[in-house]
Amino acid sequence: MKIYLDNCCYSRPFDDQNQERIHLESEAILTILKRCKLDIYKIIGSDILDFEMNKLKNLDKKEKIKNLYQIVEEKIKYTNEILEYAKKIKKQSLIRSLDSLHIACAEKQNIDIFLTTDDKLKNICKKLKLKIKVMNPIEFIMEVNYE
């Protein structure tokens, strides 16, 4: 199973863990990453994720996120085809530019699951006719836990 985590997923374990939802999402993400080390899932990254991570201003958090991101086995290259598809997605919805690029990468690479902690993005994606399944990490863990 190929999984694409957006930048908010890589950031989540380093957010304020006092909020229960953030803590649970963090644990779900760390569990998913552990399963990747066991070759249960394959994590796919992208040039877009690299770009977004490099924009982070908090250098300590940026370094921690990049350490998590090292688990990526394969990266999707940014191409004109992805850009054009992202423009089409953005035109159909209220998705922000970077998010539309992430979705385009995942769609064009035939990713099975796109994970995000962004409820607005997840809900917009449900309305689009996407090949990929967009989920919150907690939902994903609950759905595939015993498969």
C-alpha positions as CSV (number, residue, x, y, z in Angstrom):
1,M,0.0,0.0,0.0
2,K,1.4,3.4,-1.0
3,I,0.7,6.3,1.3
4,Y,1.3,10.0,0.9
5,L,1.3,12.2,4.0
6,D,0.9,15.9,3.5
7,N,3.1,18.3,5.4
8,C,0.7,18.8,8.3
9,C,1.1,15.1,9.1
10,Y,4.9,15.3,9.3
11,S,4.4,18.4,11.5
12,R,1.8,17.0,13.8
13,P,4.1,15.1,16.2
14,F,5.9,18.4,16.9
15,D,2.7,20.4,17.6
16,D,1.3,21.2,21.1
17,Q,0.4,17.7,22.4
18,N,-1.8,19.1,25.2
19,Q,-4.8,19.0,22.8
20,E,-6.2,15.4,22.7
21,R,-6.9,15.4,19.0
22,I,-3.3,16.5,18.2
23,H,-1.9,13.9,20.5
24,L,-4.0,11.1,19.0
25,E,-3.2,12.2,15.4
26,S,0.5,12.3,16.4
27,E,0.3,8.7,17.8
28,A,-1.5,7.5,14.6
29,I,1.2,9.1,12.4
30,L,4.0,7.6,14.4
31,T,2.4,4.2,14.2
32,I,2.0,4.5,10.5
33,L,5.7,5.5,10.1
34,K,6.7,2.5,12.3
35,R,4.7,0.2,10.1
36,C,6.6,1.5,7.1
37,K,9.8,0.5,8.7
38,L,8.3,-3.0,9.0
39,D,7.5,-2.8,5.2
40,I,3.8,-2.9,5.8
41,Y,3.3,0.4,4.0
42,K,5.4,2.4,1.6
43,I,5.6,6.1,2.2
44,I,5.9,8.3,-0.9
45,G,7.2,11.8,-0.8
46,S,7.4,14.6,-3.4
47,D,9.4,17.6,-4.5
48,I,6.3,19.6,-3.3
49,L,6.8,18.3,0.2
50,D,10.5,19.1,0.1
51,F,9.6,22.7,-1.0
52,E,7.0,23.1,1.7
53,M,9.3,21.8,4.4
54,N,12.1,24.0,3.3
55,K,9.8,27.1,3.8
56,L,9.4,26.4,7.5
57,K,10.8,29.2,9.6
58,N,11.2,27.3,12.9
59,L,14.6,25.6,12.3
60,D,14.3,23.2,15.2
61,K,10.9,21.9,14.1
62,K,12.1,21.9,10.5
63,E,15.0,19.6,11.4
64,K,12.7,17.2,13.4
65,I,10.2,17.1,10.5
66,K,12.9,16.4,8.0
67,N,14.2,13.5,10.2
68,L,10.7,11.9,10.1
69,Y,10.5,12.5,6.4
70,Q,13.7,10.4,5.8
71,I,11.4,7.4,5.9
72,V,10.2,8.2,2.4
73,E,11.2,5.4,0.0
74,E,10.4,7.2,-3.3
75,K,9.8,10.8,-4.3
76,I,7.4,12.1,-6.9
77,K,9.1,14.6,-9.2
78,Y,7.4,17.9,-9.9
79,T,6.4,18.0,-13.6
80,N,4.3,20.2,-15.9
81,E,1.8,17.4,-16.0
82,I,1.4,17.6,-12.2
83,L,1.2,21.4,-12.4
84,E,-1.6,21.3,-15.0
85,Y,-3.5,18.7,-13.1
86,A,-3.1,20.8,-9.9
87,K,-4.5,23.8,-11.7
88,K,-7.5,21.7,-12.8
89,I,-8.1,20.6,-9.2
90,K,-7.8,24.1,-7.9
91,K,-10.3,25.4,-10.4
92,Q,-12.9,22.8,-9.3
93,S,-12.5,23.5,-5.6
94,L,-11.4,25.8,-2.9
95,I,-8.1,23.9,-2.3
96,R,-5.0,26.0,-1.8
97,S,-2.2,25.9,-4.4
98,L,0.2,23.7,-2.4
99,D,-2.6,21.3,-1.4
100,S,-3.7,21.0,-5.0
101,L,-0.1,20.1,-5.9
102,H,0.0,17.4,-3.2
103,I,-3.3,15.9,-4.5
104,A,-2.1,16.1,-8.1
105,C,1.2,14.3,-7.1
106,A,-0.7,11.6,-5.3
107,E,-3.3,11.1,-8.1
108,K,-0.7,11.0,-10.9
109,Q,1.5,8.5,-8.9
110,N,-1.5,6.2,-8.1
111,I,-1.1,6.6,-4.4
112,D,-3.6,4.4,-2.4
113,I,-4.1,6.7,0.6
114,F,-3.5,10.4,1.0
115,L,-3.3,11.3,4.7
116,T,-4.0,14.8,6.1
117,T,-4.9,16.3,9.5
118,D,-6.6,19.2,7.6
119,D,-10.4,18.6,7.9
120,K,-11.2,21.3,5.4
121,L,-8.9,19.7,2.7
122,K,-10.3,16.2,3.5
123,N,-13.9,17.4,3.2
124,I,-13.2,19.2,-0.1
125,C,-11.5,16.2,-1.5
126,K,-14.6,14.0,-0.7
127,K,-16.5,16.2,-3.1
128,L,-14.0,15.8,-5.9
129,K,-13.9,12.7,-8.1
130,L,-10.5,11.5,-7.0
131,K,-8.9,8.0,-7.5
132,I,-7.1,8.3,-4.2
133,K,-8.7,8.0,-0.8
134,V,-8.2,11.0,1.5
135,M,-8.2,10.3,5.2
136,N,-7.2,11.6,8.6
137,P,-4.4,9.4,10.1
138,I,-6.7,8.3,13.0
139,E,-9.4,7.1,10.5
140,F,-6.7,5.2,8.6
141,I,-5.4,3.4,11.7
142,M,-8.9,2.5,12.7
143,E,-9.8,1.2,9.2
144,V,-6.7,-0.9,8.5
145,N,-5.6,-1.8,12.0
146,Y,-6.5,-5.5,11.8
147,E,-6.4,-6.1,8.0
